Amino acid sequence: MSKNILHMLSPLRHMSPFDVNMALDAGYDAVVPYIDVKLEEVMPLVQDAMFSRPPKDAVHTAVFIGGKDAVLALDMLDQVRKTLLKPFEISAFADPAGSFTTAAAMVACVEKLLKEKKGRTLKGTKIVIFGATGPVGYTCGLIGAFEGAEVTVTARKAPDILAKAEEIKKRFDLDVKALDAGSPEKIRAALEGAEVALCCAAAGVQVLSKEDLASNKALLVAADVNAVPPYGVEGLNLHDYGVELSSGALGIGPLAIGDVKYKTESGLFQRMATSDKPLGLDFRDAFALARSFA
Ligand SMILES: NC(=O)c1ccc[n+]([C@@H]2O[C@H](COP(=O)([O-])OP(=O)(O)OC[C@H]3O[C@@H](n4cnc5c(N)ncnc54)[C@H](OP(=O)(O)O)[C@@H]3O)[C@@H](O)[C@H]2O)c1
């Protein structure tokens, strides 16, 4: 039986131990980290991984793309796709800072709660995302827009978040609205009229207070991925799923989302390790799988 080998590329100084552990626990026999990898170095690394094994072992060979930049990870995945040649095609999976699987889990949990408790789908739902310059918030924006939601992405500096919205338009031809949420007043204004609020700001940052939540009577669901106190949504606890907040909106906490995220990332590693054909996995595959766990 050929060994399953995973080459893990990161543009940063470290490969995340989280992803290393996950890959080994999901069934890889060997995982090899490559750090400080530049975009132009992806092609020669993939060629080395691809041409060193006979074609029958190609499906037992894979590349993982980490780092902390969702846009760079998508560019690196494109480079992998451009490099692959039949019959040597190997598999690839991008999940920078766990963001593709975390965002997939977050949106899948929201979708399930909307359906169960409000009889709603994501299509046409007004979603506002806080911390959307980060990879988790950015990817939530992408998934929401792909599902037909009316997405508003926000961050503390207008030029930064405008650039993210333009990138989404250029790469995927999807429209998302960008808003500056750089002060308590601007956060309140961005929240106004939203039906779903996704808090994706950095760990230990409270984004929405009880008063913010109460200011928006249209809010159906508030979800948070920050598991480090203070949490992103005041009054929302780590394991909450569908718990009614003081404003009446339903809350989803970071560890309810984390459970689905964990299963999704592990499941995608397992799928690559056991597939009989080469796979290229990104946030869309993560969302499809997260839906089955939510
Ligand atoms: N539950 C899980 O399974 C799971 C898994 C992975 C990650 N996470 C959590 O998901 C969240 C997002 O992860 P990420 O990697 O995308 O985060 P990140 O890049 O560390 O931060 C996201 C954004 O937060 C904003 N931010 C930073 N400091 C802030 C402050 N003091 N006030 C308001 N906004 C601030 C920044 O945007 P601007 O500076 O542009 O405003 C930043 O781009 C984090 O809390 C992380 O811990 C959870």
The ligand as an ORCA input file, in Angstrom:
! r2SCAN-3c Opt
* xyz 0 1
  N     -14.121     28.966     16.669
  C     -13.227     28.456     15.797
  O     -13.245     27.281     15.441
  C     -12.192     29.379     15.185
  C     -11.251     28.919     14.247
  C     -10.360     29.837     13.671
  C     -10.420     31.168     14.067
  N     -11.303     31.561     15.014
  C     -11.456     32.937     15.436
  O     -12.068     33.614     14.336
  C     -11.781     35.004     14.435
  C     -11.331     35.514     13.090
  O     -10.122     34.857     12.718
  P      -9.147     35.586     11.701
  O      -7.921     34.751     11.583
  O      -9.907     35.968     10.478
  O      -8.879     36.884     12.589
  P      -7.803     38.061     12.506
  O      -7.231     38.104     11.137
  O      -6.873     37.881     13.640
  O      -8.710     39.307     12.801
  C      -9.798     39.621     11.966
  C      -9.967     41.117     11.920
  O     -10.270     41.618     13.218
  C     -10.050     43.012     13.168
  N      -9.560     43.491     14.460
  C      -8.341     43.292     15.005
  N      -8.266     43.913     16.207
  C      -9.475     44.509     16.399
  C     -10.017     45.321     17.430
  N      -9.318     45.615     18.526
  N     -11.307     45.767     17.275
  C     -12.027     45.458     16.186
  N     -11.556     44.716     15.168
  C     -10.303     44.236     15.286
  C      -9.012     43.269     12.069
  O      -9.661     44.024     11.049
  P      -9.360     45.587     10.801
  O      -8.061     45.940     11.500
  O      -9.276     45.700      9.314
  O     -10.561     46.257     11.369
  C      -8.718     41.873     11.524
  O      -8.541     41.834     10.126
  C     -10.725     35.150     15.561
  O     -11.377     35.583     16.725
  C     -10.206     33.728     15.723
  O      -9.731     33.481     17.026
  C     -12.191     30.706     15.568
*
